[in-house]
């Protein structure tokens, strides 16, 4: 009897070993299958990335002339930018003076005449001062002209500089000078940085 019991124990041990061997084999096969799947996914992703790279390189070669043209245009624009700014500033100044002259032609009273007009600027940080000199039959047209100049949107700080009686032949005339600042003609001072 003791021998029969030993055989059964041996058979149970063999079955236990076979079961654990099958389990280890299944775990190994699962791990190997997972590794193959991951390798396949990475290979597919690598091929996709290479295809995208070649497509992007082809696109880059196609648009290379356009990029070169854009770069040349940007260089030309940066070279012309100071000229364009100067031209824009000159156009703005010309339009301002055209408005001032139009205002003068429409708003000068009938009994007064302009004989001279000057523009002076000694300090770039201060606005340009326009001086209007002329003759009038009396003081009334001069004050009316002064009020009309104050209505101009392009002139500011309008001031009567002087009036003076003057005889021209048999007629007495009043000579006058009116000064006004032209708006938006002062340059901004550069900001000093404190150290």
BELSULMO-V667424 format. One record per residue. N is the residue number from 1. SS is DSSP state (a for helix, b for strand, c for the rest). PSI is psi in whole degrees, -180 to 180 (* if undefined). NEAR is the number of other C-alpha atoms within 12 Angstrom. Layout:
n:N ss:SS psi:PSI near:NEAR
n:N ss:SS psi:PSI near:NEAR
This chain:
n:1 ss:c psi:-38 near:7
n:2 ss:a psi:-27 near:8
n:3 ss:a psi:-35 near:9
n:4 ss:a psi:-43 near:10
n:5 ss:a psi:-33 near:11
n:6 ss:a psi:-37 near:12
n:7 ss:a psi:-43 near:13
n:8 ss:a psi:-40 near:14
n:9 ss:a psi:-36 near:14
n:10 ss:a psi:-42 near:14
n:11 ss:a psi:-41 near:14
n:12 ss:a psi:-38 near:14
n:13 ss:a psi:-40 near:14
n:14 ss:a psi:-45 near:14
n:15 ss:a psi:-41 near:14
n:16 ss:a psi:-42 near:14
n:17 ss:a psi:-40 near:15
n:18 ss:a psi:-42 near:14
n:19 ss:a psi:-45 near:14
n:20 ss:a psi:-34 near:14
n:21 ss:a psi:-43 near:15
n:22 ss:a psi:-41 near:15
n:23 ss:a psi:-46 near:14
n:24 ss:a psi:-40 near:14
n:25 ss:a psi:-41 near:16
n:26 ss:a psi:-42 near:14
n:27 ss:a psi:-43 near:14
n:28 ss:a psi:-45 near:14
n:29 ss:a psi:-40 near:15
n:30 ss:a psi:-43 near:15
n:31 ss:a psi:-41 near:14
n:32 ss:a psi:-43 near:14
n:33 ss:a psi:-42 near:15
n:34 ss:a psi:-42 near:14
n:35 ss:a psi:-40 near:14
n:36 ss:a psi:-41 near:14
n:37 ss:a psi:-45 near:14
n:38 ss:a psi:-43 near:14
n:39 ss:a psi:-41 near:14
n:40 ss:a psi:-43 near:14
n:41 ss:a psi:-43 near:14
n:42 ss:a psi:-38 near:14
n:43 ss:a psi:-41 near:14
n:44 ss:a psi:-44 near:14
n:45 ss:a psi:-39 near:14
n:46 ss:a psi:-44 near:14
n:47 ss:a psi:-40 near:14
n:48 ss:a psi:-43 near:14
n:49 ss:a psi:-40 near:14
n:50 ss:a psi:-39 near:14
n:51 ss:a psi:-42 near:14
n:52 ss:a psi:-41 near:14
n:53 ss:a psi:-44 near:14
n:54 ss:a psi:-36 near:14
n:55 ss:a psi:-43 near:14
n:56 ss:a psi:-38 near:15
n:57 ss:a psi:-41 near:14
n:58 ss:a psi:-42 near:13
n:59 ss:a psi:-41 near:15
n:60 ss:a psi:-41 near:15
n:61 ss:a psi:-33 near:14
n:62 ss:a psi:-41 near:13
n:63 ss:a psi:2 near:14
n:64 ss:a psi:-44 near:15
n:65 ss:a psi:-38 near:13
n:66 ss:a psi:-41 near:14
n:67 ss:a psi:-40 near:15
n:68 ss:a psi:-42 near:15
n:69 ss:a psi:-40 near:13
n:70 ss:a psi:-43 near:14
n:71 ss:a psi:-43 near:14
n:72 ss:a psi:-41 near:14
n:73 ss:a psi:-40 near:15
n:74 ss:a psi:-38 near:14
n:75 ss:a psi:-42 near:13
n:76 ss:a psi:-41 near:15
n:77 ss:a psi:-43 near:15
n:78 ss:a psi:-31 near:14
n:79 ss:a psi:-34 near:13
n:80 ss:a psi:-11 near:14
n:81 ss:a psi:-46 near:15
n:82 ss:a psi:-38 near:13
n:83 ss:a psi:-41 near:14
n:84 ss:a psi:-40 near:15
n:85 ss:a psi:-42 near:15
n:86 ss:a psi:-43 near:13
n:87 ss:a psi:-42 near:14
n:88 ss:a psi:-43 near:14
n:89 ss:a psi:-40 near:17
n:90 ss:a psi:-39 near:15
n:91 ss:a psi:-41 near:14
n:92 ss:a psi:-43 near:18
n:93 ss:a psi:-42 near:21
n:94 ss:a psi:-43 near:15
n:95 ss:a psi:-39 near:15
n:96 ss:a psi:-47 near:22
n:97 ss:a psi:-34 near:27
n:98 ss:a psi:-40 near:15
n:99 ss:a psi:-40 near:21
n:100 ss:a psi:-47 near:32
n:101 ss:a psi:-37 near:22
n:102 ss:a psi:-42 near:16
n:103 ss:a psi:-43 near:22
n:104 ss:a psi:-43 near:27
n:105 ss:a psi:-30 near:18
n:106 ss:a psi:-26 near:15
n:107 ss:a psi:2 near:26
n:108 ss:c psi:125 near:29
n:109 ss:c psi:157 near:27
n:110 ss:c psi:-29 near:19
n:111 ss:c psi:21 near:21
n:112 ss:b psi:154 near:30
n:113 ss:b psi:137 near:27
n:114 ss:b psi:133 near:28
n:115 ss:b psi:-22 near:17
n:116 ss:b psi:152 near:17
n:117 ss:b psi:131 near:22
n:118 ss:b psi:152 near:21
n:119 ss:b psi:126 near:21
n:120 ss:b psi:147 near:20
n:121 ss:c psi:107 near:19
n:122 ss:c psi:-31 near:11
n:123 ss:c psi:121 near:14
n:124 ss:c psi:-21 near:16
n:125 ss:c psi:-8 near:14
n:126 ss:c psi:153 near:18
n:127 ss:c psi:159 near:25
n:128 ss:c psi:137 near:28
n:129 ss:b psi:122 near:29
n:130 ss:b psi:130 near:32
n:131 ss:b psi:129 near:30
n:132 ss:b psi:118 near:37
n:133 ss:b psi:146 near:30
n:134 ss:b psi:-173 near:36
n:135 ss:b psi:150 near:35
n:136 ss:b psi:161 near:33
n:137 ss:c psi:-26 near:26
n:138 ss:c psi:-174 near:26
n:139 ss:a psi:-28 near:25
n:140 ss:a psi:-48 near:19
n:141 ss:a psi:-30 near:27
n:142 ss:a psi:-46 near:37
n:143 ss:a psi:-36 near:28
n:144 ss:a psi:-42 near:22
n:145 ss:a psi:-40 near:38
n:146 ss:a psi:-47 near:35
n:147 ss:a psi:-37 near:23
n:148 ss:a psi:-35 near:25
n:149 ss:a psi:-33 near:37
n:150 ss:a psi:-22 near:26
n:151 ss:c psi:-10 near:19
n:152 ss:c psi:135 near:27
n:153 ss:c psi:-16 near:20
n:154 ss:c psi:-5 near:31
n:155 ss:b psi:145 near:34
n:156 ss:b psi:157 near:26
n:157 ss:b psi:52 near:25
n:158 ss:b psi:127 near:28
n:159 ss:b psi:141 near:26
n:160 ss:b psi:120 near:27
n:161 ss:b psi:-50 near:21
n:162 ss:b psi:161 near:21
n:163 ss:b psi:147 near:25
n:164 ss:b psi:131 near:21
n:165 ss:b psi:139 near:18
n:166 ss:b psi:139 near:18
n:167 ss:b psi:122 near:14
n:168 ss:b psi:97 near:13
n:169 ss:c psi:-125 near:7
n:170 ss:c psi:-5 near:7
n:171 ss:b psi:135 near:13
n:172 ss:b psi:130 near:16
n:173 ss:b psi:158 near:24
n:174 ss:b psi:118 near:28
n:175 ss:b psi:142 near:30
n:176 ss:b psi:161 near:35
n:177 ss:b psi:130 near:31
n:178 ss:b psi:130 near:37
n:179 ss:b psi:145 near:31
n:180 ss:b psi:148 near:34
n:181 ss:b psi:136 near:30
n:182 ss:b psi:124 near:31
n:183 ss:c psi:152 near:24
n:184 ss:c psi:35 near:22
n:185 ss:c psi:0 near:28
n:186 ss:c psi:140 near:19
n:187 ss:c psi:143 near:15
n:188 ss:c psi:138 near:13
n:189 ss:c psi:142 near:10
n:190 ss:c psi:140 near:8
n:191 ss:c psi:127 near:6
n:192 ss:c psi:133 near:7
n:193 ss:c psi:137 near:5
n:194 ss:c psi:137 near:4
n:195 ss:c psi:* near:3
